[in-house]
Amino acid sequence: MQYPLPIAHLIDAYMRLPGVGEKTATRLAFYTMDMPEKDVEDFSKALIQVKNDIHQCPICGNITEKEVCDICSNPNRDQTTIMVVEQPKDLMAFEDMGEYDGLYHVLHGVLSPMDGIGPEEINIKSLITRLQKNDDVKEVILALNSTPEGESTAMYISKLIKPAGIKVTRLAAGLSVGSDIEYANSITLKRAVQGRTAL
Amino acid sequence: MYLDHFVVQNFRNLKKLDIDFDPNVNIFIGKNAQGKTNLLEAIYFLALTRSHRTNSDKELIGFGGEYTNLLGHVQKSQVDLTLRVLITQKGKKVWINRVEQAKLSKYVGQLNAILFSPEDLELIKGAPALRRRFMDQEFGQINAEYLYFASKYRQVLLQKNNYLKQLAKGKTKDQVFLDVLSDQLAGIAAEVIFRRFKFLRYLSHYASDAYAHISLGGEKLAIAYHPSVSTIEADDTVEEIYQKILANFERNKAIEMRKGTTTSGPHRDDIEFKLDGKNAHLYASQGQQRSIALSVKLAEIQLIHQLTDEYPLLLLDDVMSELDHTRQSALLNYIHGKTQTFITTTDLEGISWEIIKKPRVYHIQSGKISFEKEN
C-alpha cells in the first residue's frame, strides 16, 4: 500500500538530508505527524528562516544573518591579516581557539576538477578583488586541509597573490600536540622533521 | 615468522577447519575444485586482508553463511601474535591479540606472505599495467611511504587529467591551475619513482641470485626500470627527478591539453626483465620466463627479510607440476630452512620430496582436511 501523498512528500523531503535513508525518513515523518502543531510550525519556520535570513557575507564569505558579518564589521580586529579557510565550520574552530584576531576568507570548498569544482566555483575571485582594494593586508594565512586538493588549492592561491608582494603562509603540519612520537607514522614524522623550528 | 595454528570458518567452500602447521613445509593434496587454493587464499587474506583472486570480499563468505572468520597464531622471532579477520556483508574487521584495529594499515604487515601462482607468468608476458600493479602492491606491502605516495599520485593524476579534459573541451582557460597541478603531480611522481628505483635495485640483486640457483642455463637475470620520462637516470635524487618531470610536463603541455590526459609519469613507466641483457618478454623461452617469475617472488622474500628481519610465508599454488625435476629440487633447496612454505598439488608423484626432511601432508576433499602421518 502507498502512503497518503502528504506523508510520502515528507518522507521524500527527509531523504534529501545527508545520512538519512528511507527507513529513518519514514520514522521521522510519522514522528512529525504526532508532534504538537506549535512545534511543527516552529520547525518549518526555522527551516525557512535559515534559508531566508542566512546568507554569505559579501566581504569574506562567512555565513551571517546581518548584511556584513560580525568579524568583518569589527574594527578592533587586526585588519592586516586574512586567514583563508575551506568552510564556515573551520572558521568556527579558529574562533573557538580565541587566539587569532585577524580577518577571514571562506572559500566554501577546494579546487577539485574531478567534482567539477574549478577556480570559478569557489570564493577565490572575491579574495583577489578584496586584496586589490585593500592595501592594509600584509599577510595571508592559508589554513586549508592537508589533502591533495587542499594543497593544490593553496598552491594556486599563493601563485595568484604572491606577485602582489603579500606574505603568504600556511599552517604547520606534523605531530599533533600531546601525541607520542613512537605512535606517529613515518609520513607524519617526516613532515614534522621538515617543518622543525629553531629554539 | 610462521603460522603455527589456523582456524577457518566459512571461507568459500571451507566450512570449518582447525589446523596446526609445520614451521617448514606444508603440502595440501587434493583433486581439482576441492579447496586447496581456497586454503592458500585464506592464509593470504589473513596476512594482507585482501584476496589475490577477487576484489569483492563478500564473494569469500561461504554459501549460506553470514560471515567469515579467520584466526591465526603467528610466531615471530621476538614475539607471537594472534591475528583475526572477520568478513561480513558490511565489510571487514581486524584484531591483533584480541584488540580491534581501527585502521587496516596497522594490521597489514604483521604477517607477510608471498604467493606464487601460474598466473604470475603474466608479470613477464603481460601488459605494462600488470608490472606497475606488481610494484604498487609489493612495494606498498614493505614500505608505508611508498603506499602513501602511490595512492596520492593516483588521486592527483585523476584531478589533473580531469582538468586537462576541461581545458581540451574549452570549459576553462585558466592555465595557472594546470601548472599548479603539474607541479604537485611532479613532486609526488618523483617520490614514487625514486622509491621504485631503490626497491627494484634490491629486487634485481636478489632475483639474479635466485635465478642462478633455480635455472641451470647459467644466464644472468637483471631487472631494469624504464621511466617514461627518458631523461631520468637511476641514481638521480628526488629533486632531480622532480625537475626532469616538471620540465617534461612543461614541454608536453600543448599535447597534454589536446589529448586531455597526462602522457608521462609513473603511470606510464615499465620494468624490463633481461636475461644476459636481452629482453625476456621477447627472447626467453616459456621455461625461462617461469623461472624468472619464480625468481622475482623468491627475491621478494629476501627483500622482506632485509627490511623486516623476518622471512615471509611462501604460498605456492599449483606450481610444482609446472617445474621439471631439477628445478623443483633447486627451488626446495633454495627456500629450505628459511621460510614456512605452503604447497598445493594434485598428487605427490614426480615431485622430489627427498630434499625436504619432513613435509607435513594434508589431504583436502570437499572443503575438509585430513592430516597424513609423517612418513
Interface residues (C-beta under 8 A of the other chain):
Chain A: L111 S112 P113 M114 G118 P119 E120 P148 E149 E151 S152 M155 Y156 K159 L160 N185 S186 I187 K190
Chain B: S105 A144 E145 Y148 K152 Q155 V156 L158 Q159 K160 N162 Y163 Q166 T172 D174 V176 F177 D179 V180 L181 D183 Q184
